[in-house]
Amino acid sequence: MTAELVRGQNHPLSQARLEIRVSAGTPIVAAATLGDEDGRAHSVEWVAHPGAPTLPGLEVSRQAAADHRLAVDLDALSAEVHRVSVLLALPVGVGGPVSFGSAAVPFVAVTGLDGTEVASYTITGLDAESAVVALELYRRQGAWKVRAVGQGYAGGLAELLTDQGLPQAPQLATSINSAVVDGVARSLQAPPPRTPEGDRSRQTATSSLGPDQSGSPYTTQGATGPYPGAQGATGPYGGAPGRPDGGASATDPAAAQPTPAAPSSGGPIDYSHPRRQNAAPPPPPPTAPPAEPGQPARPVAGDATGWSMDERLYNQVWGMFEDLARTTAAYRSAVDFADTRLEKELDQVLSDPRSRIGGQGDAARETAQAKHVQLVDQAREALERDLVQLTAEAEVVEPALPVAYARWDNPAWHAYRVPMEMPMAFRLGDLQLPESDPLRIPMLVRLPLERGLWIDAGRTAASDGSFADSHELRQLAMESAVAHTARLLAVHPADEFTVHVIDPAGSGAQALAPLVRAGVLAAPPAVGAAGVADVLGRLTQRVDLVQMAVRGGAADSLPPGFDTSQQLLVVNDFPHGFDDRAVNQLRYLADEGPAVGVHLMMVADREESSAYGPLLDPLWRGLLRLTPVPDDHLADPWVGHAWTYEPCLVPHGSQVLEQVLAQVAAARAKYR
């Protein structure tokens, strides 16, 4: 079945030898550039165009035509090449349309040598552009994919090639146009028929086994206190100085962008999250409708910068979180100043014995109180103004969020389909401050996870100050863990996420039932000490194996059939069923697992493991603490506000979780 792509969407390629067929309805020029890991073309020798139509593994047409066939052999490309960009341009000086807005809409298809379409893309939305990057074939973890780009350039080929990193872009654009005008005539011959020996399939496993190195842990406050050794709070969208992993500060704009891990020198598997900032330039964000004179601009969903709509929405939520943190900090600072000033003025009144009695003292106190009220009112007015704008933005953004960022009650889940690629982030819940109720900001955490998750089943105060009993908290904690697990399964491609469960005493059977019934677990939940030892042993061995492969430069030498998907271990009832060896294995997985795609989600009461003493302190500090009920234990990375976290749970009586898991199970069955 052909994948009909839209802008920004991608699709895996299972064949190495391909044709890229272009149909434009008017004569156009077809070319292609080769790019390195950063998407940059090193020189003009990395460009196939009508004047130089052949490169190793790539051939384009010598002439302008309404229809083109570009031949690509991915296996024949140099090891330095990680990207092939297909370029289309309107010829200059030969008549015809001068922009794609006045020409027929171009259509591009990737096919096998037998003509079977793999993916297609209709390039819509072009206007004044005369050159466009139509598609790109890119290498990810040893496998190739095709992405629909559709990035147009009003400055033509010169501007496009400049953006590809070529300093000689204007001269090259001139030579390409000259070759077309001169009419160097040689049509690309059809490639020879495919033979069994020539059909070299590529590996199709594309799951990343390692985290984005710019992940974004939170600092936990409240019952457990701040993490020891942390010099600054960390937040959901970036790190801070002094955090244990040495990540970038959230105040640095680069902290919001993925940074790839060092590439492995021994094989094609890339264990880093793909770079986004070096892809095609971001399309322009939506334009806000005009506001009334004197009124703030009307908010628009996706008006932040970013390569795709998902990235723009992610950055917009990030900005809302920062705006709310800073405007609340300004309000609190103003109130503190007013309180301090009031105390100082009252102290001055009381320090003078003559003003303690009589009308003079009363007048001074009234004046001080009036100034205090005026300052607080001014601060509150500024806060309310900002909250009105943020609330209006939230009302626009929330319905537009994709499923990975959406609440379970968002209608987006009714149109859920198993994705073809992992998103940038996923939603763990909502965050709010006391001054901003009822405004809530989505809590988005980057993927792949850089830290494990700890669902605290211990004694936690609810937002109203009440306490649930221990049995109820355990049940709520497991329901929260199941909701997070289901969301992680839902936002990953069908073959790129595997879930293991340890439930030694079987106490979580009721909450785990939706996962078990859907058949989305790797195996039934492990019970008893033997089950704990078996699962921990297999995952520990996996971490050791992948680490040795990467460090030894043999990442392409993993055993045949090795599962390259992300692995999640859900642990319930810790430390029941755990001996000293199992505890050490658990700590090892928490520390070393995320770097090679093994992640931990613990449902546990810290007090119940107090017998181990400080041995487990690094484990708790290494996990992101979440609560099954609203609790103010998370800090932002700028001013350290205590944010109230509210878990993202499935509405009571809703069948959305079961429906989503059924689709995940059906998609996974196709890969078995």
C-alpha positions in Angstrom: 0.0 0.0 0.0 1.3 3.4 -0.9 1.9 5.9 1.9 0.4 9.2 0.9 2.6 11.7 2.8 1.9 15.2 4.0 4.4 17.8 4.8 6.8 16.6 7.5 5.6 13.0 7.5 8.0 10.1 6.9 7.9 6.5 5.8 10.4 3.7 6.1 12.2 2.4 2.9 12.7 -1.4 2.7 14.5 -1.3 -0.7 17.9 0.1 -1.6 17.4 0.6 -5.3 14.6 3.1 -6.0 13.1 5.5 -8.5 11.8 8.9 -7.7 9.2 9.9 -10.2 8.2 13.5 -10.7 5.2 14.8 -12.5 4.7 18.6 -12.7 2.5 19.4 -15.7 5.1 21.9 -16.9 8.8 21.6 -17.7 10.9 21.8 -14.5 14.5 21.0 -13.5 15.2 18.0 -11.2 18.3 17.8 -9.2 19.5 16.2 -5.9 22.0 17.0 -3.2 23.9 14.6 -0.9 24.2 15.6 2.7 26.3 14.5 5.7 25.0 13.9 9.2 24.3 17.6 9.5 22.5 17.7 6.2 25.2 19.8 4.6 26.6 19.3 1.1 30.4 19.5 1.2 30.9 20.9 -2.3 29.5 21.1 -5.8 30.6 17.5 -6.3 27.8 16.5 -3.9 25.1 17.8 -6.3 23.6 15.9 -9.2 22.1 18.3 -11.8 21.6 18.6 -15.5 25.2 19.6 -16.1 26.6 16.7 -14.0 23.8 14.2 -13.8 25.6 11.2 -12.3 27.0 10.6 -8.8 27.8 7.3 -7.1 24.3 5.8 -6.3 22.4 8.7 -7.9 21.4 9.8 -11.4 19.1 12.7 -12.6 17.9 13.9 -15.9 20.0 16.3 -18.1 17.0 18.3 -19.3 13.9 20.2 -18.1 10.8 18.1 -18.5 7.3 17.8 -17.2 8.1 14.2 -16.0 11.3 12.9 -14.5 12.7 9.7 -13.2 15.6 9.9 -10.7 17.5 6.7 -10.0 18.8 6.0 -6.5 20.9 3.2 -5.1 21.2 3.7 -1.4 23.8 0.9 -1.0 26.1 2.6 -3.5 26.2 5.9 -1.6 29.3 6.9 0.2 29.4 6.2 4.0 29.6 9.9 4.5 26.2 10.4 2.9 23.3 10.4 5.4 20.7 12.4 3.3 19.6 12.7 -0.3 17.5 15.8 -1.0 15.4 15.9 -4.2 15.2 19.4 -5.6 12.8 20.8 -8.2 13.1 24.2 -9.9 11.4 26.1 -12.6 14.0 26.8 -15.5 15.1 30.4 -16.1 15.1 31.9 -19.5 13.1 29.3 -21.4 9.6 30.8 -20.9 6.8 29.2 -18.9 5.7 29.9 -15.3 8.0 31.9 -13.0 6.7 30.5 -9.8 5.1 27.3 -8.6 2.0 29.3 -7.5 1.1 29.8 -11.2 2.0 26.2 -12.3 0.4 22.8 -11.8 1.0 21.3 -8.3 4.0 18.9 -8.5 3.6 15.3 -7.6 6.5 13.1 -6.4 6.5 9.4 -5.8 9.1 7.0 -4.5 8.8 3.6 -6.3 10.6 0.3 -6.5 12.3 -0.7 -9.8 9.2 -2.6 -10.7 7.1 0.6 -10.5 5.4 -0.2 -7.2 4.8 3.0 -5.3 6.3 3.1 -1.8 5.4 6.7 -0.9 4.0 9.7 -2.6 3.7 13.4 -1.9 1.7 16.2 -3.5 3.5 19.5 -2.9 0.8 22.0 -2.0 1.0 25.4 -0.5 3.6 26.9 -2.9 3.1 30.5 -4.1 6.0 32.7 -5.1 8.6 30.0 -4.8 10.5 29.0 -7.9 12.5 26.1 -6.3 11.6 23.6 -3.7 13.1 20.7 -1.7 10.5 18.0 -2.5 11.6 15.0 -0.6 14.6 13.8 1.4 15.8 10.3 1.9 17.7 10.0 5.2 19.5 7.4 7.1 18.5 6.7 10.7 20.1 4.0 12.8 21.2 2.1 9.7 17.8 2.2 8.0 16.6 4.6 5.4 13.4 6.7 5.4 11.7 9.2 3.1 10.3 12.4 4.4 8.0 14.9 2.6 9.6 18.3 2.9 8.0 20.8 0.5 10.2 23.7 1.5 10.0 26.4 -1.2 12.4 29.2 -2.0 11.3 32.5 -3.7 15.0 33.1 -4.5 15.2 30.1 -6.7 18.0 27.5 -7.0 20.6 29.9 -5.7 18.8 30.4 -2.4 18.0 26.8 -2.1 21.5 25.6 -2.7 22.8 28.2 -0.3 20.6 26.8 2.4 22.0 23.4 1.6 25.4 24.7 2.8 27.1 25.4 -0.6 29.2 28.6 -0.6 29.4 28.3 -4.4 25.6 28.2 -4.7 25.0 31.2 -7.0 27.6 30.0 -9.5 26.2 26.5 -9.4 22.7 27.7 -10.0 23.9 29.7 -13.0 25.6 26.6 -14.5 22.5 24.5 -14.0 20.3 27.0 -15.7 22.9 27.3 -18.5 22.9 23.6 -19.0 19.1 23.5 -19.3 19.1 26.5 -21.7 21.8 25.0 -23.8 19.6 21.9 -24.1 22.1 19.2 -23.3 19.8 16.4 -24.5 20.1 13.0 -23.0 17.1 11.4 -21.3 17.7 9.1 -18.4 17.4 5.6 -19.6 15.1 3.3 -17.7 17.1 1.2 -15.2 17.6 -2.5 -15.9 15.1 -5.0 -14.6 15.5 -5.9 -11.0 17.3 -9.2 -10.4 17.2 -11.3 -7.2 21.0 -10.7 -6.8 20.6 -6.9 -7.1 17.7 -6.5 -4.7 19.5 -5.7 -1.5 17.0 -5.0 1.2 17.9 -2.6 4.0 17.3 -3.3 7.7 14.0 -1.9 8.6 14.3 -1.7 12.4 14.5 2.0 13.1 13.9 2.3 16.8 16.3 4.6 18.7 18.1 2.8 21.5 19.3 5.8 23.2 18.0 9.1 24.7 18.2 12.6 23.4 21.2 14.0 25.2 19.3 17.3 25.9 16.6 15.6 27.9 14.9 17.5 30.6 14.6 16.2 34.1 12.6 17.9 36.8 13.8 18.8 40.3 11.6 17.1 42.9 10.6 19.1 46.0 8.1 18.6 48.7 8.1 15.5 50.7 11.4 14.2 49.4 13.2 17.5 49.3 15.3 18.9 46.5 17.9 16.6 45.0 21.2 16.8 47.0 23.9 18.5 45.1 21.6 20.3 42.7 22.6 24.0 42.4 19.5 25.0 40.5 16.1 23.6 39.8 15.4 21.7 36.7 12.2 21.8 34.7 10.3 20.0 32.0 11.8 21.7 29.0 15.5 22.0 29.9 18.2 21.4 32.5 19.9 23.8 34.8 23.4 24.3 36.1 24.5 21.7 38.6 22.1 19.0 37.6 23.6 15.5 37.9 23.8 14.8 34.2 25.5 18.0 33.3 22.8 19.0 30.9 22.3 22.4 29.3 20.6 25.2 31.2 16.9 25.7 30.4 17.6 29.4 30.1 19.7 28.7 27.1 17.5 28.4 24.0 19.6 25.5 22.8 18.3 23.5 25.7 15.0 23.2 23.9 16.6 21.5 20.9 17.8 17.9 20.6 21.6 17.4 20.7 22.7 14.1 19.1 25.0 11.7 20.9 28.4 11.0 19.6 28.1 8.8 16.5 29.3 5.2 16.8 32.3 4.5 14.7 31.6 0.8 14.2 28.3 0.5 12.4 25.3 2.0 10.8 23.1 2.0 13.9 22.7 5.6 15.2 21.8 5.6 18.9 20.9 9.3 19.1 17.7 11.1 18.5 17.7 12.6 15.0 18.7 16.3 14.7 15.8 18.6 13.8 17.6 22.0 13.8 19.7 20.9 10.8 16.7 19.7 8.7 15.0 21.9 6.2 14.2 25.4 7.4 10.9 25.6 9.3 7.8 26.6 7.5 6.3 30.0 8.5 4.1 29.7 11.5 0.4 30.5 11.2 -0.5 34.1 11.0 -2.7 35.4 13.9 -5.9 37.2 12.8 -5.8 41.0 13.3 -6.6 42.1 16.8 -8.9 45.0 17.8 -7.1 48.3 18.1 -5.4 48.6 21.5 -6.0 44.9 22.3 -3.3 42.1 22.4 -2.9 39.9 19.4 -5.2 36.9 19.2 -3.4 33.7 20.0 -2.9 31.1 17.3 -2.0 27.4 17.9 1.4 26.6 16.5 2.7 30.2 16.2 6.1 29.3 17.7 9.1 28.4 15.6 9.8 24.8 14.6 10.3 22.5 11.7 6.9 20.8 12.0 3.5 21.6 13.6 4.3 19.2 16.5 7.6 21.0 17.1 5.9 24.4 16.9 3.2 23.3 19.4 5.9 21.8 21.7 7.8 25.1 21.7 4.6 27.1 22.2 3.8 25.0 25.3 7.3 25.5 26.5 6.9 29.3 26.0 3.6 29.3 27.9 5.2 27.4 30.8 8.0 30.0 30.9 5.7 32.9 30.6 3.5 31.8 33.5 6.6 31.1 35.7 8.0 34.6 35.0 4.8 36.6 35.3 4.0 34.8 38.6 7.5 35.5 39.8 7.0 39.2 39.0 3.8 39.2 40.9 5.2 37.5 44.0 8.2 39.8 43.9 6.0 42.9 43.8 3.9 41.7 46.7 7.0 40.9 48.7 8.3 44.4 48.0 5.0 45.9 49.1 5.0 43.8 52.3 8.6 44.8 53.1 7.9 48.4 52.5 4.8 48.3 54.7 6.7 46.7 57.5 9.5 49.3 57.2 7.1 52.2 57.3 5.2 50.8 60.2 8.5 50.2 62.1 9.4 53.9 61.5 6.0 54.9 62.9 6.4 52.7 66.0 10.0 53.7 66.6 9.0 57.3 67.3 7.3 57.6 70.6 5.6 60.8 69.6 3.7 59.1 66.8 2.4 56.1 68.8 -0.5 58.1 70.1 -2.7 60.7 68.6 -3.9 61.3 65.0 -0.4 61.6 63.5 0.4 57.9 64.1 -3.0 56.7 62.8 -2.6 58.8 59.7 0.9 57.4 59.0 -0.3 53.9 59.4 -3.3 54.5 57.1 -1.0 56.0 54.5 1.3 53.0 54.7 -1.6 50.6 54.3 -3.0 52.5 51.4 0.4 52.4 49.6 0.6 48.7 50.3 -2.9 48.1 48.8 -2.1 50.2 45.8 1.1 48.3 45.1 -0.5 44.9 45.5 -3.5 45.9 43.3 -1.1 47.1 40.6 0.8 43.8 40.7 -2.5 41.8 40.7 -3.7 43.8 37.7 -0.6 43.0 35.7 -0.8 39.4 36.7 -4.5 39.2 35.7 -3.7 40.8 32.3 -1.1 38.2 31.6 -3.3 35.3 32.8 -6.1 36.4 30.5 -3.7 36.2 27.6 -2.3 32.9 28.6 -5.7 31.4 29.3 -6.8 32.5 25.8 -3.7 30.9 24.3 -4.3 27.7 26.3 -7.9 27.6 25.0 -6.6 27.7 21.4 -3.6 25.4 21.9 -5.2 22.6 23.9 -7.7 21.4 21.2 -4.9 21.6 18.5 -2.5 19.3 20.4 -1.6 15.9 18.7 -2.3 12.8 20.7 1.1 12.6 22.2 0.5 16.0 23.8 -3.2 15.8 24.4 -5.3 14.9 27.4 -7.2 11.6 27.3 -10.4 13.5 26.9 -9.2 15.4 23.8 -11.2 14.4 20.6 -7.8 13.8 18.9 -7.8 10.4 20.4 -10.9 9.4 18.5 -8.9 9.7 15.3 -5.9 7.9 16.7 -3.7 5.9 14.4 -0.5 4.2 15.3 2.3 6.6 14.4 5.1 5.9 12.0 7.7 7.8 14.0 8.3 8.7 17.6 7.2 12.3 18.5 9.4 14.8 20.2 7.7 14.5 23.5 4.7 13.1 25.3 2.4 14.4 28.0 2.7 13.2 31.6 0.1 15.5 33.2 -0.6 19.2 33.9 1.1 21.9 35.9 -0.4 24.9 37.7 0.5 27.6 40.2 -1.9 28.8 43.0 -2.2 32.2 41.5 -3.1 30.8 38.1 -6.0 28.5 38.9 -7.7 27.2 36.8 -5.0 27.7 34.1 -3.0 24.5 33.5 0.0 24.0 31.3 0.7 20.6 29.7 3.7 18.8 31.2 5.6 17.6 28.2 8.7 15.4 28.6 11.1 14.8 25.7 11.5 11.4 24.1 13.3 9.1 24.3 13.2 9.3 28.1 16.4 10.3 29.7 15.3 9.4 33.2 13.0 6.8 34.6 9.7 7.6 36.2 8.7 7.0 39.9 5.0 6.9 40.6 5.0 7.6 44.4 2.5 5.2 46.1 3.4 6.6 49.5 1.6 9.0 51.7 1.0 12.1 49.6 -1.3 15.0 50.4 -3.9 15.8 47.8 -4.4 19.3 46.5 -7.2 19.9 49.1 -4.9 18.8 51.9 -6.6 15.5 52.4 -4.8 12.1 52.5 -5.9 8.9 50.8 -5.5 5.6 52.6 -2.5 3.4 51.6 -4.6 0.9 49.6 -6.4 3.6 47.7 -3.0 5.4 46.9 -1.5 2.1 45.6 -4.5 1.6 43.4 -4.3 5.2 42.1 -0.6 4.9 41.5 -1.0 1.7 39.4 -3.8 3.3 37.4 -1.5 6.3 36.8 1.3 4.0 35.7 -0.9 2.1 33.3 -2.2 5.3 31.8 1.4 6.5 31.2 2.4 3.1 29.8 -0.5 3.1 27.4 0.4 6.6 26.2 4.0 5.6 25.7 2.8 2.6 23.6 0.5 4.8 21.7 3.0 7.4 20.7 5.6 4.9 19.4 5.5 3.0 16.1 4.2 -0.5 16.5 7.5 -2.2 16.5 9.5 0.4 18.5 8.4 0.0 22.1 8.3 -3.1 24.3 6.8 -3.2 27.8 7.8 -5.7 30.6 6.0 -5.8 33.9 7.1 -7.0 37.3 4.3 -7.5 39.8 5.8 -9.9 42.4 2.7 -10.3 44.6 0.1 -9.8 41.8 -1.4 -6.8 43.6 -1.5 -4.8 40.5 -3.5 -7.3 38.4 -6.7 -5.2 38.4 -5.0 -2.1 37.2 -2.9 -4.0 34.7 -5.9 -5.8 33.2 -6.2 -3.4 30.1 -2.6 -4.0 29.1 -2.9 -7.8 29.6 -6.2 -8.1 27.8 -4.9 -6.1 24.8 -1.9 -8.3 24.5 0.6 -5.4 24.3 3.0 -6.7 26.9 6.1 -8.6 26.0 5.0 -11.4 28.4 2.5 -11.8 31.3 3.5 -9.8 34.4 6.3 -11.5 36.2 5.4 -12.7 39.7 7.4 -14.1 42.6 11.2 -13.8 43.3 11.9 -16.1 40.3 10.0 -13.8 37.9 11.8 -10.8 39.2 15.2 -12.4 38.8 14.3 -13.6 35.2 13.2 -10.2 33.9 15.9 -8.2 35.6 18.6 -10.6 34.4 17.4 -10.4 30.7 17.3 -6.6 30.7 20.6 -6.3 32.5 22.2 -8.6 29.9 20.6 -6.5 27.2 22.1 -3.3 28.6 25.6 -5.0 28.8 25.4 -6.3 25.3 24.4 -3.0 23.7 27.0 -1.1 25.7 29.7 -3.5 24.6 28.6 -3.2 21.0 28.7 0.6 21.0 31.9 1.0 23.0 33.6 -1.6 20.8 32.6 0.0 17.6 30.5 -3.0 16.6 27.0 -1.6 16.8 26.1 -3.4 13.6 27.2 -6.8 15.0 24.3 -7.3 17.4 22.8 -10.9 17.3 20.4 -11.6 14.4 16.9 -10.8 15.4 18.0 -8.5 18.2 15.0 -6.4 19.2 16.1 -2.8 18.7 13.0 -1.3 20.1 12.8 0.9 23.3 12.2 -1.2 26.4 10.1 -0.1 29.4 10.2 -2.0 32.7 7.2 -1.3 35.0 7.9 -2.4 38.6 5.1 -2.7 41.1 5.3 -3.4 44.8 9.0 -2.7 45.2 10.8 -3.9 47.3 8.6 -7.0 47.7 10.3 -10.0 45.9 13.6 -8.1 45.5 16.8 -9.5 47.1 20.1 -7.7 47.3 21.1 -8.8 43.8 17.8 -7.7 42.3 18.1 -4.3 44.0 21.5 -3.8 42.5 20.3 -4.8 39.1 17.4 -2.3 39.4 19.8 0.5 40.3 22.0 -0.5 37.3 19.1 -0.4 34.9 18.1 3.1 36.3 21.6 4.4 35.8 22.7 2.8 32.6 19.5 1.7 30.9 18.3 5.0 29.4 21.5 5.5 27.3 20.8 2.2 25.5 17.0 2.3 25.3 16.0 0.5 28.6 13.7 2.7 30.8 12.3 2.2 34.2 8.9 3.0 35.7 8.5 2.2 39.4 5.3 2.2 41.4 6.7 2.3 45.0 6.5 3.7 48.5 9.9 5.0 49.4 9.4 4.4 53.1 8.8 0.7 52.5 12.4 0.4 51.3 13.9 2.4 54.1 15.5 -0.8 55.4 18.1 -0.5 52.6 19.2 2.8 54.1 21.1 5.2 51.8 21.8 2.5 49.3 18.7 3.4 47.3 19.1 7.2 47.6 20.7 7.4 44.1 17.9 5.4 42.7 15.2 7.8 43.9 17.2 10.8 42.9 17.7 9.4 39.4 14.0 9.0 38.7 11.4 11.7 38.0 8.9 11.6 40.9 5.3 11.8 39.9 2.2 11.4 42.2 -1.1 9.7 41.6 -2.9 12.7 43.1 -2.3 16.5 42.6 0.8 17.5 44.6 3.1 20.6 44.6 6.5 18.9 44.3 8.0 20.0 41.0 10.1 23.1 40.4 10.7 25.2 37.3 14.2 25.9 36.1 14.0 29.7 36.3 12.7 30.8 39.7 12.0 27.5 41.4 8.3 27.8 41.9 6.6 24.8 43.5 4.3 23.7 40.7 1.3 21.5 41.4 1.5 18.4 39.3 -1.8 16.7 38.3 -1.6 13.3 36.6 -3.1 12.7 33.2 -5.7 10.0 33.8 -8.4 8.5 31.7 -11.8 10.0 32.4 -14.0 7.7 34.5 -16.1 5.4 32.3 -14.2 6.3 29.1 -13.2 3.5 26.7 -10.5 5.5 25.0 -7.6 3.6 26.6 -9.0 0.2 25.6 -9.7 1.5 22.0 -6.1 2.9 21.7 -4.6 -0.3 23.1 -6.6 -2.4 20.6 -5.2 -0.4 17.7 -1.7 -0.8 19.1 -2.1 -4.5 19.5 -3.5 -4.9 15.9 -0.5 -2.9 14.5 2.0 -4.9 16.5 0.4 -8.2 15.2 1.4 -7.2 11.7 5.1 -7.1 12.6 5.1 -10.6 14.2 
